[in-house]
Amino acid sequence: MNPSKRIANLDLFRFLAIALVIYYHIGERFTLDKTIAVGKYGVEMFFVLSGFLITNIYYKKSVGENLIRFWLQRFLRTYPPYLAALAISYSAVFFGRRQDFDPGFLFFFQNFYQVIPFFKISWSLCIEEHFYIVFPFVVLLTSRATSSKHARLAVWIAITLTPSVIRYFAGDFQIKEFGYYTTATIFRFDGIALGCTISYIINHYSFSFKSNVYVSLFAAAVFAGISYWLADVDSQFKYCTGYLFLVLSAGMLLVSFYFSPEFVLSKTLFVRQIALMAYSLYLTHALILNVFDKIFHKYPAFSILAVPVCVTAMLLVGLAFYKTIEAPSISLRDNLLHFQPSFKKSSRRPS
């Protein structure tokens, strides 16, 4: 997307999401303290933002009239960078422990495994890709089934609540291994669905909300508090309902950012650049961490000192990946499909 067409506060939202994820993955090398565990829920911010953006673009551009075109747009935007990162990750695994390649990774099946053998951060990408497949069907079916915007909204709300019900009847919070019960799409798509719901409300209702930096700070505090509470999912209530509270707080944070005047931080070049290459950073940061793990274990006394170097390496590799893989992939999509992504705020936004 042309930087001039981006919404600055949503860039800051994306920046905070990737910063939290990196903070968690670095921090867990040193401590299991709950203040570190908060960072792992940066993915929920990504989920809510993804659903919000894709729904807005879908309705603005009416790409729903052509399902194949919609899927091609998403495929060309996300799959080539994913495939490149997967190839790099598996190469490291193959030369490190001679593990056979699992073709399920090519089709985003790995988040349904009991244990994800490698490239573990890809679990959230699987959920997004699965949702992209189902999303246009939901829109088309609801559009044909009813002309009532209230009924359509009820469908989105029901979809958002569905994972909580599934977690109650089919989940198991006692399984601590990072895999199926934590990562499977059926348990964790409520964040994306909530983003879709929020976007639908903004696009179809006279929704008005006056926000500012203080409201946004309050929303951020609520999100951080719930994330801290969920640092250890040690009860059925937390597992079934806690995740719902978490995505609702992420949605509240998104709404507060969206309806606020531009924050000072949102306008900074650093925030805009990190937001622009957030997908590349997400795909590559764990690979850099694996390299630095060897340093952390071999020279533990210098581990803390290595953190700034590690973060710098992440940013440089992420930028290189964006320039050489992600940006060309976006250009290919735009050229092949004559796609001009744009995102404009609803005219209903309060002044």
C-alpha positions in Angstrom: 0.0 0.0 0.0 1.2 3.5 -0.8 2.4 5.0 2.4 0.4 8.1 1.7 -2.8 6.0 1.8 -2.0 4.3 5.1 -3.7 5.3 8.3 -1.0 6.4 10.7 -2.7 5.1 13.9 -3.2 1.7 12.5 0.5 1.6 11.6 1.2 2.3 15.2 -1.2 -0.5 16.2 0.7 -2.8 13.9 4.0 -1.6 15.2 3.0 -2.3 18.8 1.8 -5.8 17.8 5.1 -6.9 16.2 7.0 -5.2 19.0 5.1 -7.2 21.6 5.8 -10.5 19.7 9.5 -9.8 19.5 9.6 -8.7 23.1 8.1 -12.0 24.2 10.3 -14.2 22.0 13.5 -12.4 23.3 12.3 -12.2 26.8 11.4 -15.8 27.2 15.0 -16.7 26.7 15.8 -15.0 30.1 12.7 -15.4 32.3 9.2 -16.9 32.4 7.9 -13.9 34.3 4.3 -12.8 33.5 5.5 -9.4 32.3 7.3 -11.2 29.5 4.4 -13.5 28.7 2.1 -10.5 28.0 4.0 -10.1 24.7 2.8 -13.4 23.2 -0.7 -11.9 22.8 0.6 -9.4 20.3 -0.7 -11.9 17.7 -4.3 -11.1 18.9 -3.7 -7.5 17.8 -2.6 -8.8 14.4 -5.7 -11.0 14.2 -8.1 -8.2 15.0 -6.4 -5.8 12.6 -6.3 -8.4 9.8 -10.0 -9.0 10.1 -10.7 -5.3 10.3 -8.7 -4.4 7.2 -9.7 -7.2 5.0 -13.4 -6.6 5.7 -13.1 -2.9 5.0 -11.2 -3.5 1.7 -13.7 -6.2 0.7 -16.7 -3.9 1.1 -15.1 -0.9 -0.4 -13.8 -2.6 -3.5 -16.6 -5.1 -3.9 -14.1 -7.8 -4.7 -16.6 -10.3 -3.4 -18.1 -10.3 -6.9 -15.2 -12.5 -7.9 -14.1 -15.1 -5.4 -11.1 -16.2 -7.4 -9.8 -12.7 -7.7 -10.1 -12.2 -3.9 -8.3 -15.4 -3.2 -5.6 -14.6 -5.7 -5.1 -11.2 -4.1 -4.6 -12.8 -0.7 -2.4 -15.6 -2.0 0.0 -13.3 -3.9 0.2 -11.0 -0.9 0.9 -13.6 1.7 2.1 -16.9 0.2 5.4 -16.1 -1.6 6.9 -14.4 1.6 5.6 -17.3 3.7 7.1 -19.9 1.3 10.5 -18.1 1.3 10.6 -18.0 5.1 9.5 -21.7 5.3 12.3 -22.7 2.9 14.9 -20.9 5.0 13.5 -22.3 8.3 13.4 -25.9 7.0 16.9 -25.6 5.6 18.2 -24.8 9.0 16.2 -27.7 10.5 17.4 -30.1 7.8 21.1 -29.3 8.2 20.7 -29.2 12.0 18.8 -32.4 12.7 18.0 -34.0 9.3 14.3 -33.8 9.8 12.1 -34.8 6.9 10.0 -32.1 5.4 6.2 -32.2 6.2 4.2 -31.2 3.1 1.4 -30.0 5.5 3.4 -26.8 5.9 2.7 -26.0 2.2 -1.0 -26.0 2.9 -1.1 -24.4 6.4 -2.1 -27.6 8.2 0.6 -27.4 10.9 -1.5 -25.4 13.4 -3.7 -28.5 13.8 -0.7 -30.7 14.8 -0.3 -31.7 18.5 3.2 -30.3 18.3 4.5 -28.0 15.6 7.9 -29.4 14.7 9.5 -26.2 13.5 8.7 -22.7 12.2 6.3 -22.5 15.2 5.4 -18.8 14.6 3.6 -19.9 11.4 0.6 -21.1 13.5 -1.0 -17.7 13.4 -0.5 -17.4 9.7 -2.4 -20.6 9.2 -5.4 -19.2 11.0 -5.4 -16.1 8.8 -5.1 -18.2 5.6 -8.0 -20.5 6.7 -10.1 -17.5 7.4 -9.4 -15.9 4.1 -10.8 -19.0 2.4 -14.0 -19.0 4.4 -14.5 -15.2 4.7 -16.0 -14.4 1.2 -18.4 -17.3 1.5 -19.7 -15.9 4.8 -20.2 -12.5 3.2 -21.9 -13.9 0.0 -24.2 -16.3 1.9 -25.3 -13.7 4.4 -25.9 -11.2 1.6 -28.1 -13.6 -0.3 -29.9 -14.9 2.8 -31.0 -11.6 4.2 -31.0 -7.9 3.3 -31.2 -6.9 7.0 -28.0 -5.4 8.2 -28.9 -6.4 11.8 -29.2 -10.0 10.8 -25.9 -9.9 9.0 -24.3 -8.3 12.1 -25.8 -11.0 14.2 -24.0 -13.6 12.0 -20.7 -11.9 12.6 -21.3 -11.7 16.3 -22.2 -15.4 16.4 -19.0 -16.2 14.4 -17.0 -14.2 16.9 -18.4 -16.1 19.9 -18.2 -19.6 18.3 -14.5 -20.3 19.2 -15.4 -19.8 22.9 -18.1 -22.5 22.6 -15.8 -24.8 20.8 -13.1 -24.3 23.4 -15.6 -25.2 26.1 -16.8 -28.5 24.5 -13.7 -29.6 22.6 -10.7 -27.8 24.1 -8.3 -28.8 26.9 -6.6 -26.1 28.9 -4.5 -28.7 30.8 -2.5 -29.6 27.7 0.5 -27.3 28.1 2.4 -28.3 24.9 2.3 -25.6 22.4 0.1 -27.1 19.6 -3.4 -28.1 18.7 -5.4 -26.9 21.7 -3.6 -23.5 21.6 -3.1 -23.0 17.9 -5.8 -24.8 15.9 -8.0 -22.5 13.9 -11.2 -23.7 15.4 -10.1 -22.5 18.8 -8.5 -19.2 17.8 -10.3 -17.4 15.0 -12.4 -15.1 17.2 -9.8 -12.3 16.9 -10.1 -12.1 13.1 -13.9 -12.5 13.3 -14.1 -9.6 15.8 -12.1 -7.4 13.5 -14.6 -8.3 10.7 -17.5 -7.4 13.1 -16.0 -4.1 14.0 -15.4 -3.2 10.3 -19.0 -4.2 9.5 -20.4 -2.0 12.2 -18.3 1.0 11.0 -19.3 0.5 7.4 -23.0 -0.1 7.9 -24.0 1.8 11.0 -23.9 5.4 12.1 -21.2 4.4 14.6 -19.7 7.4 16.4 -16.9 7.2 19.0 -14.8 10.1 20.2 -11.3 8.9 21.2 -8.0 10.4 22.1 -4.7 9.5 23.5 -6.1 9.0 27.1 -8.9 6.7 25.9 -6.3 4.8 23.9 -4.0 4.5 26.9 -6.8 3.2 29.0 -7.7 0.6 26.3 -4.0 -0.4 26.1 -4.0 -0.8 29.9 -7.0 -3.1 29.7 -5.4 -5.2 27.0 -2.1 -5.4 29.0 -4.0 -6.3 32.1 -6.0 -9.1 30.5 -2.8 -10.4 28.8 -1.1 -10.5 32.1 -4.0 -12.4 33.6 -3.8 -14.9 30.8 0.0 -15.3 31.0 -0.8 -18.7 32.6 -4.0 -20.3 31.2 -4.6 -22.5 34.2 -8.3 -22.8 34.4 -11.3 -23.7 32.1 -12.7 -20.2 32.6 -9.5 -18.6 31.3 -9.3 -21.0 28.4 -12.9 -20.7 27.3 -13.7 -17.1 28.2 -10.4 -15.5 28.9 -9.3 -15.6 25.2 -12.7 -13.9 24.3 -12.0 -11.1 26.9 -8.5 -10.8 25.3 -9.8 -10.3 21.7 -12.5 -7.9 22.9 -9.8 -5.8 24.6 -7.7 -5.9 21.5 -10.8 -4.8 19.5 -11.4 -2.0 22.0 -7.8 -0.9 21.5 -8.2 -1.0 17.7 -11.3 1.2 17.9 -9.7 3.7 20.2 -6.7 4.0 17.8 -8.9 4.2 14.7 -11.1 7.0 16.0 -8.3 9.0 17.7 -6.5 12.0 16.0 -3.1 11.0 14.8 -0.7 10.3 17.6 2.8 11.9 17.5 4.4 8.4 17.5 2.2 7.3 14.6 3.8 9.9 12.4 7.4 8.9 13.0 9.3 7.4 10.2 10.6 4.5 12.4 7.1 3.4 13.3 5.9 3.7 9.7 8.8 1.7 8.4 8.5 -1.1 11.0 4.7 -1.3 10.4 5.3 -1.5 6.6 7.6 -4.5 7.0 5.8 -6.1 10.0 5.0 -9.2 8.1 8.6 -9.7 7.0 9.7 -9.1 10.6 7.2 -11.7 11.9 8.4 -14.3 9.4 12.1 -13.8 10.0 12.6 -12.7 13.6 12.5 -16.3 15.0 15.2 -17.4 12.5 17.5 -14.7 13.8 16.7 -15.6 17.4 17.7 -19.2 16.7 21.1 -18.0 15.6 21.5 -15.9 18.7 20.4 -18.8 20.9 23.8 -20.4 20.2 25.5 -17.2 21.5 23.2 -17.0 24.5 24.0 -20.6 25.5 27.7 -20.5 24.7 28.4 -17.1 26.3 25.6 -16.6 29.0 27.4 -13.7 30.6 27.1 -11.7 27.4 23.4 -12.6 26.7 21.9 -9.3 27.8 24.6 -7.4 25.9 23.7 -9.4 22.8 20.1 -8.3 22.9 20.6 -4.9 21.1 22.7 -6.7 18.5 20.0 -9.3 18.1 17.2 -6.7 17.7 19.4 -4.8 15.2 20.0 -8.0 13.2 16.2 -8.7 13.2 15.5 -5.2 11.8 18.1 -5.5 9.1 17.2 -9.0 8.0 13.5 -8.1 8.1 14.2 -5.0 5.9 16.2 -7.1 3.5 13.4 -9.7 3.4 10.8 -7.0 2.8 12.8 -5.4 -0.1 13.7 -8.7 -1.8 10.7 -10.9 -1.2 7.6 -9.2 0.2 7.7 -6.0 -1.8 8.2 -7.8 -5.1 5.4 -10.1 -4.2 3.1 -7.1 -3.6 4.2 -5.6 -6.9 3.5 -8.8 -8.7 0.0 -8.9 -7.3 -0.7 -5.3 -8.1 0.5 -5.7 -11.7 -1.2 -9.0 -12.4 -4.6 -8.1 -10.9 -4.4 -4.3 -11.3 -5.0 -4.1 -7.6 -4.7 -0.8 -5.9 -5.1 -1.3 -2.1 -6.6 1.6 -0.3 -8.1 2.1 3.0 -10.1 5.1 3.8 -11.8 5.9 7.1 -15.5 5.8 7.2 -17.2 9.1 6.5 -19.1 8.5 9.8 -16.0 9.1 11.8 -16.7 11.9 14.3 -14.9 15.2 13.7 
